[in-house]
Structures are given as structure tokens and as C-alpha cells.
Amino acid sequence: MDGRAHNVSAVLRLLLGFVVLSTVAGLLMAGLAIPAVGASGQVAKGGVAFFNDLPSEFTVSPLAQQSRILDADGKLIANPYDENRIIVPLKKISKNMQNAQIAIEDARFYEHGGLDVRGFSRAMISNLQNPGGEVQGASTLTQQFVKVTIQETALRRGDKEAARAAVDKNYARKLQELKYALNVEENFTKEQILEGYLNLVYYGDQAYGVEAAALNYFGVTAAKLDLGQSALLAGIVQQPTAYNPVLNPKDSQRRRNLVLDRMQALGMASAKDVAAAKKVDVTKMINRKPPKGVCHRSAQPYFCSFVMEYLQKSPQMAVLGKTPADRMKAINQGGLTIRTTLKNGYQKTAQKELVKAVPVNNKQNLAGAVTIIEPGTGKILAMAQATDFSKYQTNLNVDQKYGGGPNGYQIGSTAKTFALVEALERGMPLNSTITIPSTSPERPATFLPSQMKDECGTVEPWKVRNDVPVSGGPMSLREGVIKSVNPFFAALNVKLGACSVRDTQVKMGLHRADGKAISDTIAGIALGAGESTPMSVANAYATLAANGKYCEPMPITSITTPDKKEIKVPGPQCKQVISADVAAGVNDLLQSVVREGTVRRLWDSNARPAAGKTGTTEKHNQIWFAGFTPQLSTTVWVGNLKPASKSGKLYTLAGKCFGEYGCVPRVYGSTVAAPVWSKIMKAVSKGMPVKQFKAPSSDIRNGKYESFPNVIGRGIENAQRILKEAGFDSYVAGRVSSSAQIGTVAYTDPAGSALPGTSIGLYISTGQAQAQAPPEQPKPKPGRGGGGGGGDG
């Protein structure tokens, strides 16, 4: 009796279902309002009014919310977003994949207008028969697209409750979904709906959209998916975990075969092709490539990663949000178009020439990096690196803040340029000289703590060697920089005070990768034992190319919203840090390095003027060339990726092999770094107008020397008093054999004239006890002088 009652109840529910279905389907197809059915299966109160009150306008927008990072020419560098998703047009999705998804999800997709009446009828009757059970969906592909879009939109704005509501299984939500689906079908083509669906749905294993899924599971693009691969992916969507072929290959294979059978039944695949596809075990189909980060997929991964860090951390990017998290959300979800300064042609050239010298994935601990900057704007035009991003993400070009290492690398003799800047700022003329001690690799020059001018000196005797023997005596600024003479620049820094040279480095933008001053020791400041990055060096030299104007390096030129509104990005952050005349004087000296120095055979200065400086560090550990024209500043670094062993012993580049440059027994900046620089600069400068450097004024050429009294033949105390009254300090620089009376001044260094505030070195006669002539006394000329002494103390 109870059984009969149960059967009668079931029949009544079934009859009610037909009534409801007729009403719903009829009114929907007529485009009219329908009575909503409540979660319990009963006719809801409000009926037609409830349905009429549901919103119907549906905006398909989530996929447009991805941001794009472009190079200066508008080519895509990266698509930042929260999920592993790669958007592709329908024409780049194989027909196999399109058919497979339609076959298993919505066979009548091209026939209905958003509601599949047959499927809806079946689900409605099932739900009425089982009022306590789960609501069946029978969703069309359009309805699923609506549901997932609503869920995705809610997740993007951080509304988890709305995201859950989007997939709740109740009739109210289902009716809303139906109404939206009708609106979508009215406003979009079937192809647009299918494209959106295939790019939006989740295929398990952190792969969103069919392109990411194809690459993730099979290592192919969506355009190349075959029949079996397509069926496998299409089957995953219903239950992405249960049918994940990596986690559950057996269930995934059964689901794949079901999709294949469905495709055969619908005439989308032949029996022969289906049988062949079924024979392949799912585990043998998988060629998994786990999801990669945004920049792993970029053709310019190091620049991409720098831009992502810059957008989050640079004070100039506060327009995107107060905190890095706020900015990241704007980048990943804001649909922004971010145009960068990177010039694709420059980048390709820099990368090509660099890896010719430093092959990627070499076994020699070799690496290389190149930065190209536009003087006067700070625009970063290229950023090349000879390492494999998949294995090594540290960006060797940039500061730690933006993805670089904590320090950088020792910059060697590229540091010597900054003493020239300080010297000319002090008034030393271009043709001035300073006296230096004789030096050789075996016999270093020694500078004493007593000679140091400030706290950047040394508390112990400082021994300075040179790779080739150097005779002691006067040496000009030009000769010193052309030959890159270590004792010359040691003496020059002693004369100027190393702290003042360090301050010049700082104001020109040179610093360690952690943002601190490059060094606080005279060895680091004068000879390049301090560490920095290729970008920092390139930008400091760009300050000279820009006639003394420093500009903060910047990779961003514009940011626009999806509706084409421009977010105002601060322009170049520039300031004049040294006078244009001083910059012209230093550029004049550095042009001599290119014309007459070790790189003279690499560049035709008559065809296009250029200036620069080589750099080689202790033990030939790292090599550099920093060079520039008025339009471009390029720095090339090549060196040991790991500078030293665990015990602290420096690795050497000597004897290592540098691609097409061969194996080199003794490596200098001019050996590899300068040739790479030359090839890059010739290529990227081609077609540019030839510009001359500004000529230095007569003040820079002649200096600002003042005459001081002649104190030769006077006693020490008397000589120092006379000089002090004239405004000059003095000190006993040494004792020499001379015809002058014992204990009197034999000669001074400098002689006759000096910069205001210079301390004059007094050389005291010991008589003619030694059978040798005294050093020749330099002859002062109007407006000229011998430079600073102290090197031969």
C-alpha cells in the first residue's frame, strides 16, 4: 500500500513537471516572461513578475581584463594575469577541439538560441521527480559561458560570496543564467561565444583556457591539438580534478573515450579515427609542461621581470596603487596596456652579439649582460643577458630591488672616469699632469695613510700594482686614462680625496645593487674594487653623454585603461648634476680612449664620435666596456657568474673560451667586452644622424690655476709660512738630492701655480751627496700647472 502511494505521488509530480515545462519552454521561446520555480520544486510566488525583474543585460568582459606589456614598437612582451591563461582567437584553436567541446557539452549548440529545450525538459522532469535531490543543470554551452564569466568576474574583484553564488545549484540562479544566455545569444555570434568559452573554462592542473591546457598537458598549441588530445581536454571540463589525466589517468581515459564516441555519433569523427585515438593510453599522451610564470613565457623574460618589479616598487608607479599588492591587482586584473621603452631591434642585436661571446648554458661559470640607455631621458632601450631564465631568474643588469642580486660585480677601471669628473670640477685643466711613482706588476706603488685627505682613505699602506711597468714622474690626465694607469688614478684620488670622488659617483647615479654607495674605500672608489650593475654604469655614463644631466632609468612610457583612458605616468626624472662644460671635458678625454686606446681598432671615430672606458678587475675576474655616443649609452659586462669560491678565492677569466672570440689566456675589457660593445653600437646606430660631442670651453681646457710664491731655496718653516699667507697649504712631500742648500726647498709639486686650496708638496734638499742630477723642475706656464702630488711620498 505504501508502495502504491509512492508511485501515485511520483506520477503526480511527473504530470506537474510537464505542465511547468510547457509553460517555461513556451514562454522562453516566445521571448516572454516565465514563472520561476523555487529551490523546493514548487511554483514560486511572484511568477512572471519575478522573472521580469531579473536583469538581462550581460557584459562579456573578464577576458578583456588581462593587461598587456608592449615594447616601444607595440609588440607584445607579456600578458600579466592571476591565472595560467593564454588567450587565442578561435581560428587558432583546432577544429578537433571545437568539435570535441561541443559534442560533450552541447551537441545542439549551433541550433538553439541559448536554451536547449530537450535538455531542459529532461532536467526539469528529473528534478521534479527528486525534489530532495540535487538540481540538474542541463546547461547549454552558452549558459555555462555565462556562469563561468560571472564567477570569474566575482573572483577578479575579490568577491568570494558572489563567486560561490554564481555556481549555486538552485532555480533562481538557473533562471538568471537562462535570461543572461538569451541576451548573449542576441548580441554575440556563436563563434564569439565558443571562443570565449574555450578561453575561459578551467581544464585542471592550474590551466585556464584551452591554449594553456594544450601546452600544459601536451606541449603543443591549441591549433595543433589532434582528435585524441581534443577529446581528452574536452572531457576534463565537467570535473577538472576527477578527470585530470595527471592525477586520475584511468578515469580520464574513460571520459576521453566517451567524448570520442559522442563525436563519432554526431558525425564529427570517423569510426577509424576514433578507434585509433582510443588505442593510445592517456599516460603516453601526456608531455606535461607545468604552468610557467608570466615572464617565463615572454620572449624577453629578464626585461619582463624587471618591468613587473618596477611597476610594483618604483615610486614613479604610485599611479597604479599605494602598495605593491594594490599595483599587482591593477596589473593582473585591470586590462591595462603598458607600453615600455624597449626597442625590439636593439634588444635582438644586443642579445645576439652577447651570446656570440657568452653562450647560454655554458659550463665555464660565464655570464654576460648588456644595458642600452638613451641619454637625456633615462629610457632603457635594451636589456640583454646571457643566462637561461628557466634556470636562473636573477637579473644581472638591475638593482636588487628590481630583481637583481644584492651587490652586482666589481666594475674595474670604468670607475676611473669619475675621478676625471671631480678633477675638472675642481678646475684642473685637460692637459694637467700629476706626479706618479714608478710601478710594475712585481713592484707596487705604496700610498701611505698620512697622504689620505679624508675618511675614504686607508689606515694601512695601500699597495697599487699595474699590469705593465710604468715610469714615475709627471703624467697627464689624457695619458692616464688612455693607458688606464692604476698608480695615476690612485694618486689622483689621493690628491682629490676619495670621498669627494665617491660623492661624484653617487650624484651621477652609480651605486651598488642594494642602493648603497659603490664603496667607501679608496681602492673601491679609485680602481673599481667596488660593485655595481650594468644598468647603473650605463646610466652614469649616459649622464656624461647628456651633457651632465642625470635621468633616472625608466622602462615605462605610457599606461592606458581598457577604455583607452591614459593613466598619467611621470615623465623623465632628470636633473643637472655636473656642468655641461665639465661633461664636455671628460667626454673629450674619453674620446681619446676610443681614438687612441686599446679599442681604437674597433671603432671609426671619424665616421661617428664615441667615448668610453674599459674595465678589468683583479685576477681578471670581470671585464667591462662602458661607451657612448651623444644618442646612446651602452655598457657590456662579461664575467664569472659566481665571482669566487666558497673560501673567497676569486675565479679568473684567463684561459676561458668566449664563443666566436675563442679561448683567451689573458682577458681584458678590450678583449671581449669592447668588441661586443662595438658590434652592438654599430648595428643600433646605423641610420642615426651623426652627432658631435660638445667641445669643452677654454676654462676647462686651461683650468683655473692660481700662481703661488716661489719658495725654492727657503727653509721649511719659512716656505710654509709664505705659502699659507698666499692661501695655500703645504707639506713635506719628500727629500731629494739637489744643488740647493741642505734643508731648503729644492722644488715644489705642483710648480708655480695650483688650484685654489691645493696643498703644495715641498721636496727638501739633502745636498749633493748622491752623484745624480735632481729631478727636472716642471716649468709653469700661464693657466697651466702640474696637477696634484702625493703619489711618490
C-alpha atoms as one frame of an Amber mdcrd trajectory, in Angstrom:
protein
   0.000   0.000   0.000   2.831   2.331   0.861   4.445   1.415  -2.451   1.304
   2.342  -4.386   1.060   5.653  -2.620   4.692   6.367  -3.509   4.029   5.509
  -7.175   0.962   7.733  -7.287   2.997  10.602  -5.836   5.675  10.130  -8.467
   3.096  10.162 -11.262   1.553  13.388  -9.947   4.987  15.080  -9.808   5.670
  13.918 -13.340   2.407  15.392 -14.607   3.167  18.657 -12.784   6.544  18.712
 -14.448   5.012  18.574 -17.901   2.750  21.483 -17.045   5.622  23.585 -15.719
   7.880  22.617 -18.615   5.262  23.586 -21.187   4.825  26.959 -19.560   8.536
  27.643 -19.151   9.652  26.442 -22.549   6.784  28.072 -24.400   7.224  31.440
 -22.816  11.011  31.353 -23.153  10.854  30.540 -26.817   8.323  33.324 -27.278
  10.708  35.720 -25.595   8.215  36.317 -22.780   8.459  36.151 -19.000   8.123
  32.799 -17.208   7.161  31.820 -13.692  10.210  30.990 -11.596  10.431  27.615
  -9.902  11.733  27.638  -6.344  14.513  25.507  -4.900  11.991  23.050  -3.464
  10.463  22.352  -6.872   7.252  24.281  -6.142   5.969  27.151  -8.271   7.481
  30.286  -6.726   5.463  33.237  -5.587   5.691  36.166  -7.895   5.965  34.008
 -11.035   6.081  36.253 -14.088   6.962  39.332 -12.042   9.997  37.576 -10.547
  11.370  36.644 -13.951  10.651  40.084 -15.401  12.582  41.690 -12.546  15.741
  39.679 -13.240  18.443  41.711 -15.044  19.020  40.651 -18.618  21.914  42.798
 -19.889  25.098  40.746 -19.803  28.554  42.129 -20.468  31.231  39.691 -21.578
  34.319  41.390 -20.135  36.595  39.199 -17.975  38.883  38.072 -20.784  39.443
  41.673 -21.820  40.782  42.419 -18.345  44.189  40.930 -18.968  46.923  43.536
 -19.178  49.432  43.740 -21.985  53.063  44.779 -21.719  54.306  46.051 -25.080
  57.679  47.118 -26.389  58.300  50.537 -27.918  57.113  49.245 -31.297  53.844
  47.863 -29.924  54.883  44.200 -29.954  53.689  42.031 -27.074  56.217  41.276
 -24.337  53.870  39.661 -21.788  50.275  39.249 -20.602  50.210  39.638 -16.800
  47.278  37.976 -15.043  46.467  35.945 -11.961  45.852  32.640 -13.728  47.762
  30.467 -16.194  45.758  31.561 -19.191  46.766  32.395 -22.760  44.063  33.980
 -24.887  43.881  32.851 -28.515  41.318  33.557 -31.265  39.037  30.748 -32.414
  40.998  30.399 -35.657  43.999  29.289 -33.554  42.018  26.506 -31.867  41.886
  23.270 -33.850  38.542  22.177 -35.294  39.007  18.888 -33.425  38.968  20.804
 -30.148  35.971  22.911 -31.081  34.000  19.813 -32.099  35.012  17.810 -29.030
  33.859  20.505 -26.621  30.566  20.963 -28.431  29.997  17.199 -28.679  30.292
  16.542 -24.955  28.818  19.779 -23.611  26.185  20.969 -26.074  25.584  18.968
 -29.274  22.830  21.365 -30.449  24.964  24.465 -29.786  24.566  25.809 -33.318
  20.799  25.134 -33.334  19.447  26.691 -30.129  19.177  30.309 -29.030  20.622
  29.846 -25.574  18.183  27.235 -24.221  18.221  23.589 -25.296  14.546  22.653
 -24.852  15.188  18.913 -24.912  17.916  19.046 -22.323  15.944  21.488 -20.217
  12.886  19.204 -20.332  14.880  16.178 -19.239  16.460  18.037 -16.329  13.178
  19.624 -15.218  11.375  16.272 -15.095  14.278  14.683 -13.211  14.290  17.498
 -10.668  10.546  17.284 -10.126  10.793  13.521  -9.622  13.516  14.025  -6.991
  12.524  17.117  -5.000  15.035  16.413  -2.282  17.898  15.735  -4.634  20.425
  17.940  -6.383  19.189  20.283  -9.077  20.263  19.073 -12.529  21.768  21.666
 -14.845  21.267  20.609 -18.489  23.136  23.845 -19.280  23.871  24.819 -22.824
  27.389  25.855 -23.639  26.128  29.454 -23.663  24.699  29.072 -20.174  27.972
  27.597 -18.963  29.829  30.520 -20.518  27.561  32.909 -18.615  28.047  31.035
 -15.340  31.824  30.874 -15.551  32.045  34.500 -16.669  30.029  35.661 -13.652
  32.163  33.524 -11.357  35.410  34.784 -12.904  34.301  38.416 -12.671  33.446
  37.989  -8.992  36.809  36.371  -8.260  38.654  39.183 -10.035  37.074  41.778
  -7.796  37.706  39.639  -4.707  34.022  38.851  -4.033  34.149  35.208  -2.954
  30.491  35.154  -1.903  29.354  36.260  -5.360  31.660  33.685  -6.914  30.004
  30.924  -4.859  26.556  32.228  -5.702  27.403  32.062  -9.414  27.606  28.278
  -9.233  24.935  27.577  -6.600  22.540  24.853  -7.725  19.114  26.477  -7.327
  16.334  27.512  -9.661  16.624  31.256  -9.037  20.255  31.222 -10.166  19.337
  28.972 -13.079  16.673  31.342 -14.299  19.076  34.269 -14.108  21.601  32.252
 -16.088  18.952  31.447 -18.715  17.964  35.072 -19.137  21.593  36.134 -19.499
  22.185  33.327 -22.013  19.348  34.619 -24.192  20.897  38.083 -24.076  24.321
  36.704 -25.017  22.863  34.813 -27.976  21.175  38.012 -29.187  24.359  40.082
 -29.004  27.159  37.680 -29.910  27.780  35.201 -32.698  28.149  31.511 -31.989
  31.825  31.771 -32.882  32.356  34.559 -30.351  30.605  32.561 -27.640  32.613
  29.416 -28.384  35.881  31.373 -28.467  35.097  32.986 -25.128  34.130  29.662
 -23.586  37.246  27.822 -24.750  39.475  30.613 -23.455  37.688  30.893 -20.124
  36.928  27.433 -18.713  39.208  25.554 -16.315  40.940  22.426 -17.620  42.532
  21.350 -14.340  46.193  21.375 -13.310  46.140  25.192 -12.968  45.477  25.599
 -16.696  42.750  28.070 -17.648  41.656  28.145 -21.259  42.458  25.692 -23.998
  45.813  27.191 -25.077  47.312  26.949 -21.590  45.838  23.445 -21.220  47.268
  22.250 -24.537  50.721  23.499 -23.629  50.453  22.183 -20.095  49.409  18.624
 -20.903  50.841  18.019 -24.368  53.422  20.709 -25.082  51.568  21.860 -28.220
  49.447  24.877 -29.030  45.664  24.670 -29.253  45.952  24.994 -33.028  47.776
  21.636 -33.212  45.533  19.542 -30.952  44.696  16.214 -32.584  41.495  14.183
 -32.151  42.570  12.247 -29.061  44.096  15.271 -27.324  40.987  17.332 -28.023
  38.683  14.659 -26.631  40.816  14.354 -23.521  40.741  18.111 -22.827  37.039
  18.456 -23.591  36.242  15.702 -21.108  38.084  17.414 -18.265  35.846  20.484
 -18.024  32.916  18.788 -16.261  35.086  17.640 -13.318  38.608  19.127 -13.612
  40.022  17.136 -10.699  38.303  13.794 -11.231  39.197  13.785 -14.938  42.674
  15.263 -14.573  44.863  12.891 -16.643  47.875  13.509 -14.415  46.056  12.691
 -11.171  43.475  10.184 -12.432  44.557   8.731 -15.789  42.081   5.812 -15.779
  39.025   7.974 -15.172  40.372  10.489 -17.640  40.757   7.800 -20.282  37.182
   6.576 -19.807  35.954  10.148 -20.124  38.080  10.717 -23.251  36.610   7.623
 -24.882  33.101   8.823 -24.042  33.825  12.100 -25.822  35.231  10.216 -28.813
  32.111   8.033 -29.021  29.939  11.122 -28.873  31.927  12.771 -31.670  31.535
   9.660 -33.818  27.811   9.526 -33.159  27.439  13.152 -34.208  29.469  12.666
 -37.371  32.364  14.762 -36.134  34.895  11.944 -36.371  35.140   8.723 -38.350
  34.967   5.287 -36.733  38.516   4.594 -37.940  39.962   7.769 -36.361  38.076
   7.218 -33.130  39.329   3.636 -32.854  42.903   4.792 -33.439  42.611   7.534
 -30.823  41.216   5.100 -28.245  44.218   2.810 -28.627  46.588   5.416 -27.199
  46.952   5.164 -23.448  46.373   8.503 -21.720  49.628   8.245 -19.796  51.523
   8.087 -23.091  49.741  11.155 -24.400  50.977  13.396 -21.625  54.030  15.542
 -22.316  53.464  17.798 -19.371  54.945  21.257 -19.170  53.907  22.695 -15.811
  52.456  26.209 -15.798  55.080  28.890 -16.100  55.034  32.403 -14.766  54.149
  35.336 -16.963  57.759  36.182 -17.787  58.782  32.558 -18.418  56.561  32.739
 -21.484  57.971  36.066 -22.644  60.468  36.368 -25.474  62.246  38.940 -23.258
  61.970  37.314 -19.831  64.566  39.408 -17.979  63.162  42.711 -19.166  59.659
  41.411 -18.451  60.572  40.527 -14.871  62.250  43.915 -14.404  59.144  45.721
 -15.643  56.889  43.706 -13.333  59.095  44.580 -10.348  59.376  48.212 -11.428
  55.602  48.574 -11.748  55.167  47.246  -8.213  58.038  49.013  -6.449  59.089
  52.193  -8.207  57.883  55.427  -6.562  57.081  56.632 -10.088  54.405  53.936
 -10.410  52.310  55.099  -7.458  49.659  55.906 -10.098  48.813  52.180 -10.016
  48.287  51.929  -6.256  49.805  52.648  -2.878  51.209  49.200  -2.165  52.844
  46.522  -4.334  49.761  44.335  -3.761  47.427  47.093  -4.960  49.563  47.637
  -8.029  49.760  43.932  -8.786  45.989  43.677  -8.705  45.725  46.581 -11.125
  48.278  44.964 -13.419  46.768  41.467 -13.334  43.120  42.442 -13.431  42.950
  45.954 -14.833  43.164  45.234 -18.549  45.960  47.791 -18.824  48.092  48.421
 -21.880  51.590  49.140 -20.621  53.947  50.455 -23.269  57.626  50.178 -22.478
  60.832  51.756 -23.764  62.336  48.503 -25.080  63.267  48.714 -28.767  62.868
  45.277 -30.276  65.628  45.704 -32.846  68.109  46.918 -30.249  67.186  44.069
 -27.932  67.656  41.406 -30.585  71.001  42.875 -31.624  72.292  43.116 -28.058
  71.214  39.558 -27.248  72.642  38.141 -30.477  76.053  39.761 -30.075  76.271
  38.970 -26.366  75.605  35.239 -26.740  78.183  35.043 -29.517  80.723  35.775
 -26.793  78.965  34.080 -23.870  76.915  31.058 -24.958  73.881  30.416 -22.760
  74.192  27.320 -20.545  77.965  27.207 -20.938  79.906  25.074 -18.462  82.510
  27.727 -17.592  80.644  29.816 -14.996  80.469  32.574 -17.635  77.685  35.118
 -17.888  77.155  38.447 -19.599  74.790  41.404 -19.581  74.130  44.493 -21.683
  72.121  47.627 -20.958  71.420  50.367 -23.507  70.082  53.699 -22.202  69.028
  56.847 -24.014  70.938  59.848 -22.609  68.758  62.729 -21.510  65.635  60.598
 -20.935  66.761  57.522 -18.976  64.800  55.276 -21.337  66.003  51.673 -21.193
  66.235  50.663 -24.831  67.649  47.154 -24.406  68.459  44.695 -21.626  70.228
  41.522 -22.707  71.520  38.691 -20.532  73.432  35.523 -21.443  71.803  33.133
 -18.977  68.828  30.752 -19.128  65.790  32.352 -17.445  64.209  28.957 -16.786
  67.202  28.097 -14.602  68.373  31.487 -13.338  65.937  34.334 -12.748  68.314
  36.877 -11.158  68.546  39.897 -13.450  72.238  40.795 -13.680  71.552  44.205
 -15.217  69.471  45.731 -12.438  69.303  46.565  -8.758  68.280  44.042  -6.137
  65.038  45.963  -5.609  64.007  45.139  -9.156  65.103  41.500  -9.318  68.890
  41.765  -9.340  71.466  40.338  -6.961  72.464  42.027  -3.695  75.649  43.743
  -4.892  76.438  43.483  -8.568  80.001  42.968  -9.779  83.275  44.854  -9.360
  83.404  47.475 -12.101  87.161  47.707 -12.564  88.609  50.662 -14.431  85.219
  52.011 -15.515  85.347  53.643 -12.057  88.305  55.831 -13.095  86.111  58.163
 -15.115  84.586  59.695 -12.000  87.917  60.988 -10.731  88.265  62.831 -14.052
  84.879  64.463 -13.453  85.899  65.563  -9.964  89.278  66.808 -11.197  87.740
  69.033 -13.889  85.092  70.270 -11.471  87.934  71.351  -9.177  89.461  73.347
 -12.004  92.236  71.062 -13.237  92.848  71.634 -16.959  92.561  68.908 -19.570
  96.315  68.892 -20.117  97.306  68.972 -16.455  99.668  66.396 -15.003 100.258
  64.758 -11.662 103.391  63.081 -10.449 103.136  59.347 -10.006 105.525  56.743
  -8.582 107.103  54.105 -10.786 105.185  50.838 -10.669 105.256  47.317 -12.096
 103.346  44.093 -11.550 106.082  42.948  -9.160 106.843  46.293  -7.521 103.699
  48.129  -6.425 103.468  51.810  -5.647 102.734  52.481  -1.989 100.402  55.216
  -0.723 100.570  55.934   2.992  97.710  56.690   5.396  99.327  60.080   6.071
  98.704  61.073   2.441  94.964  60.492   2.616  92.670  63.521   2.647  89.502
  62.068   4.185  87.834  59.067   5.821  87.648  57.232   2.472  91.397  56.676
   2.629  93.228  53.785   4.223  94.616  53.004   7.667  97.367  50.811   6.242
  99.833  51.374   3.390  97.948  50.957   0.104  99.896  48.979  -2.491  98.897
  49.594  -6.095 100.130  47.459  -8.971  99.921  47.952 -12.708  99.704  45.203
 -15.311 102.619  46.752 -17.236 105.601  48.687 -15.855 105.089  52.437 -15.535
 107.857  55.005 -15.119 107.475  57.502 -12.316 107.110  61.239 -12.913 104.522
  63.592 -14.372 101.637  62.036 -16.311  98.742  63.869 -17.958  95.055  63.165
 -17.430  94.770  62.111 -21.055  97.676  59.673 -20.934  96.463  58.308 -17.618
  93.011  57.476 -18.920  94.120  56.233 -22.354  96.548  53.785 -20.747  94.277
  53.231 -17.711  97.264  53.548 -15.369  96.421  52.345 -11.861  99.022  54.403
  -9.920  97.934  57.515 -11.824  94.321  57.181 -10.686  95.420  56.143  -7.215
  97.461  59.340  -6.954  94.638  61.411  -8.444  92.151  60.089  -5.893  94.637
  60.725  -3.089  95.030  64.297  -4.331  91.290  64.935  -4.694  90.151  62.998
  -1.631  88.395  59.719  -2.408  85.200  60.728  -0.581  84.702  63.624  -2.986
  85.106  61.233  -5.927  82.602  58.875  -4.306  80.148  61.776  -3.962  80.557
  62.445  -7.678  79.777  58.789  -8.416  76.641  58.995  -6.299  75.262  62.140
  -7.917  75.859  60.645 -11.364  73.800  57.593 -10.411  76.485  54.997  -9.750
  75.666  52.706  -6.819  75.696  49.119  -5.610  72.799  46.820  -6.449  71.425
  47.282  -2.925  71.237  51.035  -3.491  74.194  51.957  -1.276  77.258  53.937
  -2.375  79.526  51.821  -4.537  82.342  51.805  -1.957  83.770  53.752   0.982
  87.370  52.691   0.483  89.838  54.376  -1.820  90.575  51.089  -3.612  86.896
  50.606  -4.406  86.368  54.217  -5.431  89.551  54.779  -7.414  90.222  51.471
  -9.132  86.807  49.779  -9.279  87.006  47.217  -6.498  83.500  48.420  -5.628
  80.478  46.683  -7.121  77.670  47.892  -9.328  75.379  46.767 -12.165  75.482
  47.268 -15.945  72.410  49.499 -15.784  73.907  51.702 -13.090  77.188  52.044
 -15.018  75.403  52.678 -18.328  73.242  55.352 -16.758  76.161  57.106 -15.042
  77.954  57.278 -18.407  74.685  58.431 -20.013  74.921  61.432 -17.672  78.138
  62.418 -19.480  76.541  61.824 -22.893  73.630  64.060 -21.832  75.993  66.929
 -21.018  75.853  66.389 -17.272  72.119  65.725 -16.943  71.272  62.668 -14.846
  67.978  60.892 -15.574  66.566  58.058 -13.504  66.388  54.877 -15.613  62.822
  54.181 -16.685  61.179  51.367 -18.667  57.611  52.768 -18.969  56.330  55.368
 -21.422  52.541  55.049 -21.080  49.729  53.124 -19.382  46.158  53.083 -20.703
  42.953  51.503 -19.418  40.703  49.162 -21.450  38.539  52.144 -22.427  41.617
  53.916 -23.844  41.955  56.408 -20.996  45.559  57.263 -20.218  46.907  56.897
 -16.701  49.320  59.766 -16.246  52.825  58.340 -15.869  55.520  60.693 -14.556
  57.936  61.786 -17.261  61.730  61.510 -17.089  63.080  62.323 -13.635  66.136
  64.360 -14.605  68.427  66.952 -13.061  71.702  68.648 -13.939  74.313  67.089
 -11.645  77.536  68.277 -13.279  78.068  71.247 -15.551  77.759  70.729 -19.283
  81.274  72.137 -19.638  82.781  69.601 -17.225  80.935  66.805 -19.048  82.343
  68.105 -22.343  85.863  67.990 -20.907  85.504  64.418 -19.627  83.941  63.355
 -22.929  86.940  64.855 -24.698  89.265  62.696 -22.596  87.142  59.544 -23.034
  87.007  60.036 -26.794  90.791  59.646 -26.707  90.299  56.156 -25.232  88.286
  55.157 -28.306  90.528  57.001 -30.780  93.914  56.114 -29.321  93.482  53.447
 -26.646  93.187  49.682 -26.744  89.812  49.791 -28.544  90.919  52.097 -31.371
  90.740  49.308 -33.977  87.116  48.567 -33.089  85.557  51.943 -33.880  85.884
  54.603 -36.575  85.728  57.835 -34.598  85.865  59.900 -37.789  82.646  58.301
 -39.002  80.829  58.578 -35.662  82.390  60.052 -32.495  82.226  57.811 -29.430
  83.704  57.819 -25.950  84.158  55.155 -23.318  86.248  53.269 -20.834  87.350
  49.669 -20.457  87.284  47.856 -17.153  89.162  44.807 -15.882  89.030  43.700
 -12.264  91.552  41.970 -10.017  92.625  38.494 -11.171  90.827  39.224 -14.481
  87.639  38.246 -12.661  85.236  40.507 -14.580  85.557  42.650 -17.718  83.591
  45.719 -18.866  83.221  48.302 -21.544  81.109  51.370 -20.924  80.832  53.520
 -24.030  78.537  56.098 -25.538  77.669  58.412 -28.377  75.580  61.552 -27.853
  72.470  59.406 -28.544  73.171  56.057 -26.839  74.942  54.784 -23.735  75.765
  51.069 -23.741  77.527  49.018 -21.094  78.716  45.452 -21.646  79.707  43.213
 -18.738  81.191  39.738 -19.145  82.411  37.763 -16.173  82.212  34.941 -13.708
  78.606  34.409 -12.675  79.877  33.227  -9.298  82.806  35.549  -8.640  84.569
  33.423  -6.034  84.776  30.013  -4.442  83.278  29.306  -1.022  86.666  30.059
   0.510  86.622  33.502  -1.105  89.198  32.813  -3.825  88.374  34.833  -6.944
  87.762  32.898 -10.136  89.638  34.152 -13.196  88.527  34.570 -16.793  92.038
  33.825 -18.025  92.108  30.808 -20.338  88.336  30.584 -20.697  86.652  30.351
 -24.084  84.359  33.115 -25.324  82.338  31.735 -28.204  83.424  33.174 -31.525
  86.179  35.162 -29.766  87.991  31.952 -28.873  89.960  30.971 -25.783  91.917
  33.865 -24.306  94.924  33.425 -21.987  94.733  36.981 -20.567  91.361  38.719
 -20.699  90.788  42.472 -20.544  87.844  44.764 -21.152  89.252  45.412 -24.612
  89.461  41.670 -25.373  85.783  40.670 -25.340  83.530  43.328 -23.764  84.667
  46.151 -26.069  84.267  44.129 -29.299  80.756  43.115 -28.234  80.004  46.784
 -27.467  81.357  47.855 -30.838  79.223  45.390 -32.801  76.078  46.302 -30.884
  76.628  50.044 -31.185  77.443  49.921 -34.894  74.239  47.991 -35.576  71.855
  50.056 -33.435  73.402  53.397 -34.509  73.013  52.627 -38.192  70.830  55.250
 -39.801  71.058  57.658 -36.874  72.301  61.167 -37.605  75.963  61.603 -36.717
  76.276  63.977 -33.772  79.411  65.578 -32.413  80.158  65.923 -28.726  80.103
  69.428 -27.322  83.583  70.961 -27.268  84.953  71.978 -23.849  85.443  75.672
 -23.156  88.784  77.408 -22.660  88.166  77.355 -18.896  88.028  73.562 -18.980
  90.990  73.301 -21.323  93.170  75.722 -19.372  91.879  75.150 -15.854  91.500
  77.632 -13.016  95.018  77.691 -11.622  96.439  80.449  -9.467 100.103  81.353
  -9.156 101.801  80.951  -5.793 105.091  82.422  -4.447 108.406  80.856  -5.397
 109.784  79.223  -2.224 112.733  77.318  -3.746 115.847  77.745  -1.562 113.864
  78.690   1.533 113.738  76.733   4.774 110.758  74.534   5.513 109.065  76.779
   8.102 109.684  79.951   6.100 108.379  78.336   2.887 105.204  77.047   4.576
 104.535  80.484   6.139 104.871  82.247   2.796 102.574  79.771   1.074  99.993
  79.959   3.849  99.879  83.751   3.551  99.190  83.268  -0.152  96.279  80.895
   0.653  97.957  77.544   0.070  98.618  74.696   2.489 101.841  72.741   2.144
 103.547  69.601   3.372 106.926  67.913   3.094 106.488  65.513   0.183 109.976
  64.048   0.268 113.734  64.619   0.349 115.878  64.693  -2.788 119.491  65.118
  -3.818 119.896  68.706  -5.045 122.347  71.544  -5.501 120.158  73.610  -3.184
 121.354  74.138   0.359 120.679  71.209   2.647 117.295  71.582   4.399 115.866
  74.070   1.936 113.176  73.585  -0.716 114.636  72.029  -3.866 111.369  72.162
  -5.830 107.602  72.005  -5.366 104.843  69.858  -6.803 102.956  71.422  -8.455
 105.278  74.118  -9.672 104.445  77.805  -9.939 100.633  77.565  -9.957  97.939
  75.359  -8.478  94.223  75.044  -7.922  92.852  77.166  -5.082  93.078  75.195
  -1.845  95.690  72.789  -3.187  98.275  71.528  -0.694 101.722  72.164  -2.171
 104.282  69.364  -1.898 107.737  70.540  -0.753 110.774  68.497  -1.753 113.657
  69.200   0.613 117.295  69.137  -0.491 119.739  66.675   1.014 122.654  68.389
  -0.794 124.790  66.787  -3.484 125.751  63.686  -1.512 124.365  61.444  -4.309
 126.029  61.570  -7.679 122.878  62.141  -9.689 121.006  65.071 -11.061 117.929
  66.293  -9.216 114.557  65.715 -10.795 113.791  68.236 -13.501 111.692  71.101
 -12.191 108.465  71.456 -14.196 108.194  74.862 -15.841 104.946  76.666 -15.114
 103.004  78.171 -17.996 100.218  80.719 -17.883  96.958  78.998 -16.898  98.620
  75.610 -16.526 100.062  73.572 -13.717 101.406  70.209 -12.839  98.348  68.759
 -11.120  98.375  67.262  -7.653 101.182  65.408  -5.982 101.372  62.979  -3.104
 101.850  59.848  -5.173 105.554  59.486  -4.569 105.581  60.295  -0.872
